[in-house]
Amino acid sequence: MNSNMDNLDTFAKGLKNLSIRKKKVDETEYVSLNEAVENSKKHKSKMFLEEANDIIYGKRAEDYGDAIENFTNIANMWTHHNRGYHFTKEDVAIMMIMVKIARCHHKITADSLKDIVGYCTILHRFQFIDGKEE
């Protein structure tokens, strides 16, 4: 039985050094399996963030208007409903993040995480981009 474990250990060490060939025009470049996996993770993260960006500056903007106007309208309705406390568009972004986090307590979904990233992006825009001269 010890021999089988030794064989598995040897096999595992070999997997760690496994590489994938990636062709260039005139030469072959080798990429480690670990690097290929990390590149895939980076690509998936980038795609996730690009999807969130496309949502807030694409379909959502078409459906609901620009975030500044939409969040200001929501803030005004919340202020009126709350009878006096003045909500800001920044409050709306923060509270929408909290709504999504509350939903994640039941089940974490990619959609909720994209929405959280989107609301964070909008909040960043409100605080650090809009109205600032570059």
Residue pairs with C-beta under 8 A, 6 or more apart in sequence:
15 33
16 33
16 34
17 32
18 32
18 33
19 30
19 31
19 32
19 33
20 30
20 31
20 32
20 33
20 36
21 28
21 29
21 30
21 31
22 28
22 29
22 30
22 31
23 29
31 39
48 110
48 113
48 114
48 117
49 117
51 114
52 114
52 115
52 117
52 118
52 121
53 118
53 121
55 114
55 115
55 118
56 67
56 118
56 121
56 122
60 118
61 67
64 70
67 89
67 122
67 125
67 126
68 89
68 126
68 130
71 89
71 92
71 93
71 122
71 126
72 89
74 87
74 89
74 92
75 86
75 87
75 88
75 89
75 91
75 92
76 87
78 87
78 91
78 92
79 85
79 86
79 87
89 126
90 123
90 126
90 127
93 119
93 120
93 122
93 123
93 126
94 119
94 123
96 115
96 119
97 116
97 119
97 120
97 123
100 112
100 113
100 115
100 116
100 119
101 116
103 109
103 112
104 112
104 113
